[in-house]
Amino acid sequence: MSTVKQDERKILGSATVDALALGLYLASAGLFLSEVIGMSPGMVGVVLGVGGVASMIGAVPIARLTERFDGTRVLAGLFLARGCAFLAFAVAQDPVTATVVVTVAGFLNRGINPILQSLAISGAEQAAQVKVLARLRALRNAGIALGGVPVGFVLTAGSPLGFRLMIAAAGVIAGSAVVFSLMLARTPASAAGKRPDRANVGAAFIHLTVTYGLLTMSGIVLGLGLPLLIVGYDDIPNWTIGGIQVGNTVLVVALQVLFSRGSERVARARRMLTAGGVTTAAACLLMFFLTQSTGVAAVGLVAACIIVFTAAELLVSAGGAGLMLSFVQAGERARYLAVFNLGFAGATILGPPLVGLAVAYQPWGWAVLSLLFVIVAASTPTLRAGGVVTGEETTVSGSSTNEKSTQQK
């Protein structure tokens, strides 16, 4: 087995372990603050919000460390530091300590995934890169979902010790990912003084990042909006809520790699983003009709929403990754990936208030949200690939050729 393949498996192993730890933490952090530390719901929201802002602040500076130092060692240090932060959270006794630890953990959280992605695609061909990223997304979804399973049992038991043990388990699991990262081949730091193409990182790349972030709100509408809709209507069985995360996770894990095929071609990647926006708009209309349904029809529409929203998520993630890779330059991958991932981070801030408004003014709120996704989808044909100003690019390479000019030659 080649060293590249061995490293890819170790990276996928690191990503899985990391996702399990993150799933445990994300599922229990809010409840821990409320049930163990004794914070009010409002304060819990503020503290978690501070952690979210810290994660956005930390993403790019942490990614830039890989340009100065060995990326695998940086990753190992991050795993160890976050494991320690989770363990410190598990023994926190007061709101101030808990807030400080959540902020530190948040600062570290969003910096890890771009480095994993950067190491995974290093040395891979263009077509292979999108497949590797698809595998990473699938494993990350599965890991986070599995990590959140124990919280239901802990909540039922109602034991503060149970919450502390769950957070501590997240710390131990996060720290154990160090073992995988230390087995990876060492990566050299980037050449001193080298910087990305400012034009690409500027307008074109920011345009892509913002568009991608807006389209990833499909997952927030599914994960937050659909449950809120269901609990607000007595005619829709509450048991259907349990199938949302399960159905979405199973479909993503099963289909993520399949949906990524061909996304290394820029034109196809753009079409995927367009289709993802249109599909999300269609799913929002399904929610409009769901508010008018009862019984078997309501259950059928819930299932349809899960399927259609998940299809949108798969299209957006594959298309976004395909276009993003056209900007990525060797030695600066982590930085590009960190900036690109801020699109989703922004969606987690903007998405919940938009979903809340849609719920407050349903059913027409869902129709308005559908229209917003149509508008975003209509803007996707203007997205540019890295290093290409006009024309129909044939690959996601930064040195892609203009198909029209090639034909003329």
C-alpha positions in Angstrom: 0.0 0.0 0.0 1.4 3.4 -0.9 2.3 6.0 1.7 -0.3 8.4 0.3 -3.1 5.8 0.7 -1.9 4.9 4.2 -1.9 8.5 5.2 -5.3 9.0 3.7 -6.7 6.2 6.0 -5.0 7.7 9.0 -6.4 11.1 8.2 -9.9 9.6 7.8 -9.4 7.8 11.1 -8.4 11.1 12.8 -11.4 12.8 11.3 -13.8 10.1 12.6 -12.4 10.2 16.1 -12.5 14.1 16.0 -16.1 14.0 14.9 -17.1 11.6 17.6 -15.6 13.9 20.2 -17.2 17.0 18.6 -20.6 15.3 18.5 -20.4 14.5 22.2 -19.4 18.0 23.0 -21.9 19.8 20.8 -24.8 17.6 21.9 -24.1 18.1 25.6 -22.5 21.5 26.0 -25.8 23.5 26.2 -27.4 21.0 28.5 -24.3 20.9 30.7 -24.4 24.7 31.1 -28.1 24.6 31.9 -28.4 21.5 34.1 -25.0 21.4 35.8 -23.7 25.0 35.9 -27.2 26.4 36.4 -27.3 29.0 33.7 -30.5 30.4 32.3 -31.5 29.6 28.7 -30.6 33.1 27.7 -27.2 32.9 29.2 -26.6 29.5 27.6 -27.3 31.1 24.3 -24.9 33.9 25.0 -22.0 31.6 26.1 -22.4 29.3 23.1 -22.6 32.3 20.9 -19.3 33.6 22.3 -17.8 30.2 21.5 -19.1 30.4 18.0 -17.6 33.8 17.4 -14.3 32.6 18.8 -14.3 29.7 16.4 -14.6 32.1 13.5 -11.8 34.3 14.8 -9.5 31.3 15.3 -10.0 29.5 12.0 -7.7 31.4 9.7 -4.8 32.2 12.2 -4.7 28.5 13.1 -4.7 27.5 9.4 -1.8 29.8 8.8 0.3 27.9 11.4 0.6 25.1 8.9 2.3 27.5 6.5 5.0 28.1 9.1 5.3 24.7 10.8 4.7 21.0 10.1 1.0 20.5 9.5 0.8 17.1 11.2 2.4 18.4 14.3 0.1 21.5 14.4 -2.9 19.1 14.1 -1.6 16.9 16.9 -1.2 20.0 19.1 -4.7 21.1 18.3 -6.2 17.7 19.2 -4.3 17.7 22.5 -5.2 21.3 23.4 -8.9 20.7 22.6 -9.0 17.5 24.5 -7.6 19.4 27.5 -10.2 22.1 27.0 -13.0 19.6 27.0 -11.6 18.0 30.2 -11.4 21.4 31.9 -15.0 22.0 30.9 -16.0 18.7 32.5 -14.8 19.9 35.9 -16.0 23.5 35.6 -17.9 24.6 38.7 -19.0 28.2 37.9 -20.3 30.2 35.0 -17.1 32.2 34.5 -14.8 29.2 34.3 -17.3 27.5 31.9 -17.5 30.5 29.7 -13.7 30.8 29.5 -13.3 27.1 28.6 -16.1 27.2 26.0 -14.4 30.2 24.4 -11.1 28.4 24.2 -12.7 25.2 22.9 -14.5 27.3 20.3 -11.3 29.0 19.2 -9.8 25.6 18.5 -12.8 23.9 17.0 -13.1 25.4 13.6 -9.3 25.4 12.9 -9.0 21.6 12.9 -11.2 20.6 10.0 -9.4 22.8 7.4 -6.1 21.2 8.4 -7.6 17.7 8.1 -9.0 18.6 4.7 -5.7 20.1 3.6 -3.7 17.1 4.6 -6.2 14.7 3.0 -6.0 16.3 -0.5 -2.3 17.0 -0.4 -0.6 15.2 -3.4 -4.0 13.9 -4.8 -5.1 14.5 -8.4 -8.0 17.0 -9.0 -10.7 14.3 -9.4 -9.4 12.4 -6.3 -9.5 15.5 -4.2 -13.3 16.0 -4.4 -13.8 12.3 -3.6 -11.5 12.5 -0.5 -13.3 15.6 0.7 -16.6 13.8 0.2 -15.4 10.9 2.3 -14.3 13.3 5.0 -17.8 15.0 5.0 -19.5 11.6 5.2 -17.4 10.4 8.1 -17.7 13.7 9.9 -21.6 13.6 9.6 -21.7 10.1 10.8 -19.2 10.7 13.7 -21.0 13.8 14.9 -24.4 12.0 14.8 -23.1 9.0 16.7 -21.4 11.2 19.2 -24.7 12.8 20.0 -26.5 9.5 20.8 -25.6 9.2 24.5 -27.0 12.6 25.4 -30.6 11.2 25.4 -29.7 8.6 28.0 -27.8 11.1 30.2 -30.7 13.6 30.0 -33.2 10.8 31.0 -31.1 9.9 34.0 -30.9 13.5 35.0 -27.5 13.1 36.7 -25.0 16.0 36.8 -22.3 13.4 37.0 -23.5 11.8 33.8 -23.1 15.2 32.0 -19.6 15.6 33.4 -18.6 12.1 32.3 -20.0 12.7 28.8 -17.9 15.9 28.4 -14.9 14.2 29.9 -15.3 11.3 27.4 -15.3 13.9 24.6 -12.0 15.2 26.0 -10.4 11.8 26.1 -11.6 10.9 22.6 -10.4 14.2 21.2 -7.0 13.7 22.8 -6.8 10.2 21.4 -6.9 11.6 17.8 -3.3 12.7 18.5 -2.2 9.1 18.0 -3.5 9.1 14.4 -2.0 12.5 13.6 1.5 11.6 14.9 1.5 8.5 12.6 1.2 10.8 9.5 4.1 11.6 7.3 5.5 15.0 8.2 4.6 17.9 5.9 7.1 20.8 5.2 6.1 24.3 5.9 5.3 26.7 3.0 8.1 28.7 1.5 8.7 31.9 3.5 6.9 34.9 2.2 4.7 33.1 -0.2 1.2 34.4 -0.4 -2.0 33.4 -2.3 -3.2 35.3 -5.3 -4.9 38.3 -3.8 -7.3 38.7 -6.7 -8.7 35.2 -6.2 -8.8 35.3 -2.4 -10.6 38.7 -2.8 -13.7 39.2 -4.9 -14.1 35.8 -6.6 -13.3 33.7 -3.6 -15.3 35.7 -1.2 -18.3 35.6 -3.6 -18.0 31.8 -3.7 -17.7 31.6 0.1 -20.7 33.8 0.8 -22.8 32.0 -1.8 -21.8 28.6 -0.5 -22.6 29.8 3.1 -26.1 31.0 2.1 -26.8 27.7 0.3 -25.7 25.6 3.3 -28.6 27.0 5.3 -30.6 24.1 3.8 -29.1 22.0 6.5 -30.2 24.5 9.2 -33.7 24.7 7.8 -33.9 20.9 7.9 -32.3 20.4 11.4 -34.0 23.4 13.1 -36.9 24.5 11.0 -38.6 21.2 10.4 -38.6 20.1 14.1 -40.0 23.5 15.1 -42.7 23.3 12.4 -43.7 19.8 13.6 -44.0 20.6 17.3 -46.1 23.7 16.4 -48.8 21.6 14.7 -50.9 19.0 16.6 -51.8 17.3 13.4 -48.2 16.3 12.6 -47.0 13.4 14.8 -44.1 14.4 17.0 -42.4 11.0 16.6 -41.4 12.1 13.1 -38.8 14.5 14.6 -36.7 11.5 15.5 -36.3 10.5 11.9 -34.9 13.8 10.7 -31.3 13.4 11.9 -31.3 9.6 11.4 -32.6 9.9 7.8 -30.3 12.8 6.9 -27.2 11.1 8.3 -27.9 7.8 6.6 -28.5 9.5 3.2 -25.4 11.7 3.5 -23.1 8.8 4.5 -24.5 6.6 1.7 -24.6 9.2 -1.1 -22.0 11.8 -0.4 -19.2 10.2 -2.6 -21.7 9.4 -5.3 -22.9 13.0 -5.5 -19.4 14.3 -5.7 -18.7 12.6 -9.0 -17.9 15.1 -11.7 -17.7 18.1 -9.4 -14.0 18.5 -10.3 -15.3 20.1 -13.5 -16.1 23.7 -12.9 -19.2 23.9 -15.1 -20.7 20.9 -13.4 -19.8 22.3 -10.0 -21.6 25.5 -10.8 -24.7 23.5 -12.0 -24.6 21.5 -8.7 -24.7 24.7 -6.7 -27.6 26.0 -8.8 -29.5 22.7 -8.5 -28.8 22.8 -4.7 -30.4 26.2 -4.4 -33.4 25.3 -6.5 -33.8 22.0 -4.6 -33.7 23.8 -1.3 -36.4 26.2 -2.5 -38.5 23.2 -3.5 -38.1 21.7 -0.1 -39.2 25.0 1.6 -42.4 24.8 -0.5 -42.9 21.3 0.8 -42.8 22.7 4.3 -45.4 25.3 3.2 -47.7 22.4 2.2 -46.8 20.4 5.3 -48.4 23.1 7.4 -51.7 22.3 5.6 -51.5 18.5 6.0 -52.5 15.9 8.5 -52.1 12.2 9.2 -50.5 10.0 6.6 -50.1 12.9 4.2 -48.1 14.9 6.8 -45.8 11.9 7.6 -45.2 11.5 3.8 -44.3 15.2 3.4 -41.9 15.0 6.4 -40.2 12.1 4.7 -40.1 14.1 1.4 -38.6 17.1 3.2 -35.8 15.0 4.7 -35.0 13.5 1.3 -35.2 16.7 -0.7 -33.3 18.8 1.9 -30.6 16.1 2.0 -30.3 16.1 -1.8 -29.8 19.8 -1.7 -27.1 19.5 1.0 -25.2 16.9 -1.0 -25.4 19.0 -4.2 -24.2 22.2 -2.4 -21.4 20.5 -0.6 -20.1 18.7 -3.7 -20.5 21.8 -6.0 -19.0 24.1 -3.4 -16.0 21.9 -2.9 -15.4 21.6 -6.6 -15.3 25.3 -7.2 -13.3 25.9 -4.0 -10.5 23.6 -5.1 -9.9 25.7 -8.2 -8.5 28.4 -5.9 -6.4 26.1 -3.7 -2.7 26.4 -4.1 -0.1 24.0 -2.7 1.3 25.2 0.6 -1.7 27.4 1.3 -4.5 24.8 1.3 -5.4 25.1 5.0 -5.8 28.9 4.7 -8.2 28.7 1.7 -10.1 25.9 3.3 -10.4 27.8 6.6 -11.8 30.9 4.8 -14.2 28.8 2.8 -15.5 27.0 5.9 -16.3 30.4 7.3 -19.2 30.5 4.9 -20.9 27.7 6.8 -19.9 29.4 10.1 -21.7 32.5 8.9 -24.8 30.4 8.0 -25.0 29.1 11.5 -25.3 32.7 12.7 -27.7 33.9 10.0 -29.7 30.8 9.5 -31.5 30.4 12.9 -33.0 33.9 12.9 -34.2 33.4 9.4 -35.7 30.0 10.3 -37.3 31.6 13.4 -39.0 34.2 11.2 -40.2 31.6 8.8 -41.7 29.6 11.7 -43.3 32.7 13.2 -45.0 33.7 10.0 -45.7 30.2 8.6 -47.0 29.1 6.2 -46.1 32.1 4.1 -42.7 32.4 5.9 -41.6 29.2 4.1 -42.7 30.6 0.7 -40.6 33.7 1.3 -37.6 31.6 2.4 -38.1 29.5 -0.8 -37.9 32.7 -2.9 -34.7 33.7 -1.1 -33.1 30.4 -2.1 -34.3 30.9 -5.7 -32.5 34.3 -5.8 -29.3 32.8 -4.4 -29.5 29.9 -6.9 -30.0 32.4 -9.8 -26.7 34.1 -8.8 -24.6 31.0 -9.0 -23.8 31.1 -12.8 -21.8 34.3 -12.1 -19.4 32.4 -9.8 -15.8 32.3 -11.1 -13.2 29.6 -10.8 -9.7 30.3 -9.5 -7.5 31.9 -12.1 -10.3 32.2 -14.7 -12.1 35.4 -15.5 -14.4 34.4 -18.3 -15.4 31.4 -20.3 -16.3 27.8 -19.6 -13.5 26.2 -17.5 -13.0 22.5 -18.0 -11.3 21.5 -14.7 -10.9 22.9 -11.2 -7.2 23.6 -11.7 -6.0 27.1 -11.0 -4.5 26.9 -14.5 -7.7 25.8 -16.2 -8.0 26.5 -19.8 -10.8 28.5 -21.5 -12.7 26.0 -23.5 -13.8 28.5 -26.1 -10.3 29.9 -26.7 -9.0 26.3 -26.9 -11.5 25.5 -29.7 -10.5 28.7 -31.5 -6.8 27.6 -31.4 
